[in-house]
Amino acid sequence: MKKYEYETKKPNIVFYISAPLVAMFVLWGFFGPANLQAVSESALGFTLNTFGWFYMLSTAIFIAFVLFLAISPFGKLKLGKADEKPEYKFFTWLGMLFSAGIGVGFVFWGVAEPVLYFFDPHPDYVGASEGVRAAAGLRYGVFHWALHPWAIFSLVALTLAYVQFRKDQPALISSAFQPILGDKAHGPFGKGIDTLAVLATSTGVATTFGLSALQISGGLSYLIDWIPNTPTTQLTIIAIVTVLFIFSAATGVNKGIKILSTINLTIASILLVFVIIMGPTLFIAQNFVTTIGGYITNVTQMSLDLNPFGDGEWLGNNTIFFWAWHISWAPFMGIFIARISRGRTIREFVAGVLVVPSLLAALWFTAFGGTALDMILSGNDEIGDLVMNNVEVALFATLGNLPLSFIMSVLAVILIVIFFITSADSASYVLGAMTSAGSLAPKLSIKVIWGFLIAGTASVLLVSGGLEGLQTASIVAALPFALIMIVMLFSLLIMMGKDLKADRLKVTKRERKRVKDEVYGGMKENIYDDFKDEAYDEIKDEVYEQVKDEVYDDFKDEAYDDIKDKVYEQVKDEVYDDIKKEVYEEFKEKIYDDLREDIGDQLNGELETPNEDRSEEEQNDNDKKR
């Protein structure tokens, strides 16, 4: 697990625009709650009637897109540099995902939704049998908390993690629009996008604050008779938790949120296992399998069902509310999930952020909701009445009918309080980053300011409209950001397409080099000797022919002189004897004639003188002797 360092930056213009706007909203709700409620209801009606179809269609597109990224070649891309490793262990990472705030929804609605949908079913199941309504209630509870919300969070988180850790851009929603807007993403237009994201986030987080306060108040009033479940109690809880969150915020992500997240996940696991074991175990197991099967079979129809021939009230109060709430949470959850997901591949990210939470959602809702429905079908009317009248006490009413009810209820209150604290801490951190030029280490003072502003927003929403006021604010505020998310989808595709092409080119070059090195290294050792002999003969012949012509002329003159002397000595004796014989034969007759003439002249002289004759005889004798 690697630790990364992040730079602290000063708040920018987005803070000085968005923070006063949120403060003005809080003042409006404080001084004119009735007016705020009237305007909110009017805005809600317009949004549902005009853009309800857009919420349903866009969330379905988000699911398809995120699943496509996971199974496509894009899934191999990393949210960070090639050599970066995940910053947190998998278990800690999952705990931080839930504790970021969505865990509050699980705890609040885990019992409430299936029971609500049993008594107030989807229009398609009105008048159906109890078993059909119960199955539909569980299926719609899972539907609202499985793939759809996590796909919404995943899209924003993927985009922001990609631009931050791979493109080295600030942790801002506007950074995601760099491929489309270019430098304008950091100008006034980009600041406008960031401001809308901050406003949507503050509203979504305020809704969660309100739900947490409602449930803590309901749980305490259920456990302790003298604590009333009133707006005063709820505001007091918000104030206390806001103070507590400051201590968590002061310790940073790696301490406060991380430690509390691990505790939260542990307590939630204890509660889940307890309900499965002490509740109707076989019934829960059967419903888990049946609910998943029904969800997979009907998810497409449920995702695109707008009930155009009805009044759409049920969808507006339930499905569209949840989609809008999740979308308003998307900037917050997106930035926070991106912050804790550095170093993971897109495929690993989708498995952790989309698939695993969806399975846990199915298990959680079938365990808690299935247990409550089993009690209701067995004749326990109290749970149904409590849920319909005070939805925030649904969890505690269910735990109250199980063994160790008081201990488990106390654990549940502790769980909700810690979820509340981590939600406030996470939200203030994210809003601080969004209003501090994308710094992943915003100043503590900025986080504290946002913590108080969100608490104030939750308070006025509770006072002006209660749960309905929280729902209304989420649906209206989420619309601008839903439009932003559609454009973000195309921007992310552009970035990933370019990087995937570049990565493939790098991989191809690397593979070529690796193969070349392996082949060359092996061949050099195996065939070098054989090749050397063959190459030597071929080269020798070629060199011989080239050198022979060049050397021949120079060598010929030098060799001639050397050879001439050697040949002369060898030939001289042989030639001498041959010449001597030829000369002898040639000159013998001539010498003979000359001698004969000489002898003839001498004989003639001896005839003339005796002395001369004797001398001639002597001479002849001498010649004969010779």
KASUL-V449714 format. One record per residue. RES is the residue in one letter. SS is DSSP state (A for helix, B for strand, O for the rest). BURIAL is # if it has 16 or more other C-alpha atoms within 10 Angstrom, else .. D_CENTER is the distance of its C-alpha to the mean C-alpha in Angstrom with 1 decimal. Layout:
RES SS BURIAL D_CENTER
RES SS BURIAL D_CENTER
This chain:
M O . 16.7
K O . 16.5
K O . 18.0
Y O . 17.1
E O . 19.7
Y O . 19.7
E O . 22.5
T O . 24.8
K O # 26.0
K O . 28.9
P O # 28.8
N O . 28.8
I A . 30.6
V A # 28.3
F A # 29.5
Y A . 33.1
I A . 32.8
S A # 30.8
A A # 32.4
P A . 36.0
L A . 35.1
V A # 33.8
A A # 36.9
M A . 39.1
F A # 37.7
V A # 38.5
L A . 42.0
W A # 42.5
G A # 41.8
F A # 44.0
F A . 47.0
G O . 46.7
P A # 44.9
A A . 46.9
N A . 46.1
L A # 42.4
Q A # 42.5
A A . 44.5
V A . 42.2
S A # 39.1
E A # 40.7
S A . 41.6
A A # 38.1
L A # 36.8
G A . 39.2
F A . 38.3
T A # 34.6
L A # 34.9
N A . 37.5
T A . 35.8
F A . 32.0
G A # 31.8
W A . 30.9
F A # 28.1
Y A # 26.5
M A # 26.8
L A . 25.5
S A # 22.6
T A # 21.1
A A # 21.6
I A # 19.8
F A # 16.7
I A # 16.7
A A . 17.2
F A . 14.5
V A # 11.7
L A # 13.1
F A . 13.4
L A # 9.7
A A # 9.3
I A . 12.5
S O . 12.3
P A . 11.4
F A # 8.4
G A # 6.8
K A # 7.1
L O # 5.1
K B # 3.6
L O # 3.7
G O # 7.2
K O # 9.9
A O . 10.3
D O . 12.6
E O . 11.0
K O # 11.2
P O # 10.4
E O # 13.1
Y O # 14.5
K O . 15.7
F A . 14.7
F A . 18.0
T A # 18.0
W A # 14.6
L A # 16.0
G A # 19.2
M A # 17.8
L A # 16.2
F A # 19.6
S A # 21.6
A A # 20.0
G A # 22.6
I A # 21.8
G A # 23.7
V A # 26.7
G A # 26.5
F A # 26.4
V A # 29.4
F A # 31.3
W A # 30.9
G A # 30.6
V A # 34.4
A A # 35.3
E A # 33.5
P A # 34.8
V A # 38.2
L A # 38.3
Y A # 37.3
F A # 40.1
F A # 42.7
D O # 41.3
P O # 39.6
H O # 37.8
P A . 40.5
D A . 40.1
Y A # 41.1
V O . 44.0
G O . 47.1
A O . 45.1
S O . 46.0
E A . 44.7
G A . 42.6
V A . 41.0
R A # 40.4
A A # 39.0
A A # 36.5
A A # 35.5
G A # 35.1
L A # 32.7
R A # 30.7
Y A # 30.5
G A # 29.5
V A # 26.5
F A # 25.9
H A # 25.6
W A # 23.1
A O # 20.9
L A # 18.6
H A # 19.7
P A # 19.0
W A # 15.7
A A # 14.6
I A # 16.1
F A # 14.3
S A # 10.8
L A # 11.5
V A # 12.6
A A # 10.1
L A # 7.1
T A # 9.5
L A # 10.8
A A # 7.9
Y A # 7.1
V A # 10.9
Q A # 11.6
F A # 9.7
R O # 9.3
K O # 12.4
D O . 14.4
Q O # 15.6
P O # 17.2
A O # 15.8
L O # 17.7
I A # 17.5
S A # 19.4
S A # 16.9
A A # 14.9
F A # 18.1
Q A # 18.5
P A # 18.1
I A # 20.8
L A # 23.0
G A . 22.8
D A . 24.6
K A . 25.9
A A # 22.6
H A # 24.1
G O . 27.6
P A . 29.5
F A . 27.6
G A # 24.3
K A # 26.3
G A # 27.5
I A # 24.1
D A # 23.2
T A # 26.6
L A # 26.2
A A # 22.9
V A # 24.7
L A # 27.6
A A # 25.7
T A # 23.8
S A # 27.1
T A # 28.7
G A # 26.1
V A # 26.1
A A # 29.9
T A # 30.0
T A # 28.3
F A # 30.7
G A # 33.5
L A # 32.5
S A # 32.2
A A # 35.6
L A # 37.1
Q A # 36.0
I A # 37.0
S A # 40.3
G A # 40.9
G A # 40.1
L A # 42.5
S A # 45.2
Y A # 44.9
L A # 45.2
I O . 47.7
D O . 50.5
W O . 51.4
I O . 48.0
P O . 48.0
N O # 45.0
T O . 45.6
P A # 43.8
T A . 45.4
T A # 43.8
Q A # 40.4
L A # 40.8
T A . 41.9
I A # 38.8
I A # 36.6
A A # 38.5
I A . 38.4
V A # 34.6
T A # 34.0
V A . 36.0
L A # 34.2
F A # 30.8
I A # 31.9
F A . 32.3
S A # 28.8
A A # 27.5
A A # 29.6
T A . 27.8
G O # 24.2
V A # 20.9
N A . 21.1
K A . 24.6
G A # 25.7
I A # 22.8
K A # 21.5
I A # 25.0
L A # 25.9
S A # 22.7
T A # 23.6
I A # 27.2
N A # 26.2
L A # 24.3
T A . 27.2
I A # 29.8
A A # 28.0
S A . 27.8
I A . 31.5
L A # 32.5
L A # 30.6
V A . 32.2
F A # 35.5
V A # 35.6
I A # 34.8
I A . 37.5
M A . 40.1
G O # 39.5
P O # 40.2
T A . 38.0
L A . 38.9
F A . 38.7
I A # 35.2
A A # 34.0
Q A . 35.7
N A # 34.2
F A # 30.7
V A . 30.9
T A # 32.9
T A # 30.6
I A # 27.5
G A . 29.6
G A # 30.9
Y A # 27.6
I A . 26.1
T A . 29.4
N A . 29.8
V A # 26.4
T A . 26.8
Q A . 30.3
M A # 29.5
S A # 26.6
L O . 29.0
D O . 32.2
L O # 34.0
N O . 37.5
P O . 39.1
F O . 42.6
G O . 42.4
D O . 42.1
G O # 38.4
E A . 39.2
W A # 37.5
L A # 34.2
G A # 34.5
N A . 35.2
N O # 32.5
T A # 29.7
I A # 29.5
F A # 29.9
F A # 26.9
W A # 24.7
A A # 26.0
W A # 25.5
H A # 21.9
I A # 21.3
S A # 23.3
W A # 21.1
A A # 17.9
P A # 18.0
F A # 18.8
M A # 16.4
G A # 13.6
I A # 14.3
F A # 15.0
I A # 12.0
A A # 9.8
R A # 12.3
I A # 12.1
S O # 8.3
R O # 8.0
G O # 7.2
R O # 5.1
T B # 3.3
I A # 3.0
R A # 6.6
E A # 7.1
F A # 6.1
V A # 8.5
A A . 10.9
G A # 11.3
V A # 11.5
L A # 13.2
V A # 15.1
V A . 16.3
P A # 17.6
S A # 19.2
L A # 21.1
L A . 22.1
A A # 23.3
A A # 25.4
L A # 26.8
W A # 27.6
F A # 29.3
T A # 31.3
A A # 32.4
F A # 33.5
G A # 34.4
G A # 35.9
T A # 38.0
A A # 39.3
L A # 40.1
D A # 41.9
M A # 44.0
I A # 44.8
L A . 45.8
S O . 47.9
G O . 49.9
N O . 48.3
D A . 48.8
E A . 48.1
I A # 44.3
G A # 44.4
D A . 46.7
L A # 44.6
V A # 41.4
M A # 43.0
N A . 44.8
N O . 42.4
V A # 38.9
E A # 37.7
V A # 39.9
A A # 38.6
L A # 36.7
F A # 39.7
A A # 42.1
T A # 40.3
L A # 40.1
G O # 43.7
N O # 44.8
L O . 43.1
P O . 44.5
L O . 43.7
S A # 43.0
F A . 43.7
I A . 41.5
M A # 38.6
S A # 39.2
V A . 39.2
L A # 35.9
A A # 34.6
V A # 35.9
I A . 34.3
L A # 31.0
I A # 31.3
V A # 32.4
I A # 29.5
F A # 27.1
F A # 29.1
I A # 28.8
T A # 25.1
S A # 24.7
A A # 27.0
D A # 25.3
S A # 21.8
A A # 23.2
S A # 25.3
Y A # 22.5
V A # 20.3
L A # 23.4
G A # 24.4
A A # 21.2
M A # 21.5
T O # 25.1
S O # 24.8
A O # 23.2
G O # 19.7
S O # 20.6
L O # 18.5
A O # 21.9
P O # 24.3
K O # 27.9
L A # 29.4
S A . 32.1
I A # 29.7
K A # 27.9
V A # 31.4
I A . 32.6
W A # 29.8
G A # 30.5
F A # 34.1
L A # 33.4
I A # 31.2
A A # 33.8
G A # 36.4
T A # 34.7
A A # 34.4
S A # 38.0
V A # 39.4
L A # 37.5
L A # 39.0
V A # 42.4
S A # 42.5
G A # 41.1
G A # 39.7
L A # 37.0
E A . 37.8
G A # 37.4
L A # 33.9
Q A # 32.9
T A # 34.6
A A # 32.8
S A # 29.3
I A # 30.2
V A # 31.7
A A # 29.2
A A # 26.1
L A # 27.4
P A # 26.6
F A # 23.0
A A # 22.7
L A . 23.8
I A # 21.3
M A # 18.4
I A . 19.8
V A . 19.7
M A # 16.2
L A # 15.1
F A . 16.8
S A # 15.6
L A # 11.9
L A # 13.1
I A . 15.1
M A # 12.6
M A # 10.2
G A . 13.5
K A . 14.7
D A . 11.9
L A # 11.8
K A . 15.5
A A . 15.6
D A . 13.4
R A . 15.7
L A . 18.6
K A . 17.7
V A . 17.3
T A . 20.6
K A . 22.4
R A . 21.2
E A . 22.4
R A . 25.6
K A . 26.4
R A . 25.7
V A . 27.9
K A . 30.5
D A . 30.8
E A . 31.1
V A . 33.6
Y A . 35.6
G A . 35.8
G A . 37.0
M A . 39.4
K A . 40.9
E A . 42.1
N A . 43.2
I A . 45.1
Y A . 46.1
D A . 49.6
D A . 50.4
F A . 49.1
K A . 51.1
D A . 54.4
E A . 53.9
A A . 52.6
Y A . 55.6
D A . 58.1
E A . 56.7
I A . 56.3
K A . 59.8
D A . 61.4
E A . 59.7
V A . 60.6
Y A . 64.1
E A . 64.9
Q A . 63.5
V A . 65.4
K A . 68.6
D A . 69.4
E A . 68.6
V A . 70.6
Y A . 73.5
D A . 75.5
D A . 75.2
F A . 76.1
K A . 79.0
D A . 81.2
E A . 80.7
A A . 81.2
Y A . 84.4
D A . 86.2
D A . 85.2
I A . 86.2
K A . 89.4
D A . 90.8
K A . 89.9
V A . 91.4
Y A . 94.5
E A . 95.3
Q A . 94.8
V A . 96.8
K A . 99.5
D A . 101.5
E A . 101.1
V A . 102.1
Y A . 105.0
D A . 106.7
D A . 106.3
I A . 107.7
K A . 110.5
K A . 111.7
E A . 111.4
V A . 113.2
Y A . 115.9
E A . 116.6
E A . 116.6
F A . 118.9
K A . 121.1
E A . 123.5
K A . 123.7
I A . 124.5
Y A . 127.0
D A . 128.7
D A . 128.8
L A . 130.3
R A . 132.8
E A . 134.0
D A . 134.2
I A . 136.2
G A . 138.4
D A . 139.3
Q A # 140.1
L A # 142.3
N A . 144.3
G A # 145.0
E A # 146.2
L A . 148.7
E A . 150.1
T O . 150.3
P A . 150.7
N A . 148.6
E A # 146.0
D A # 146.4
R A . 145.9
S A # 143.0
E A # 141.6
E A . 142.2
E A . 140.5
Q A . 137.7
N A . 137.4
D A . 137.6
N A . 134.8
D A . 132.7
K A . 133.3
K A . 132.2
R O . 129.1
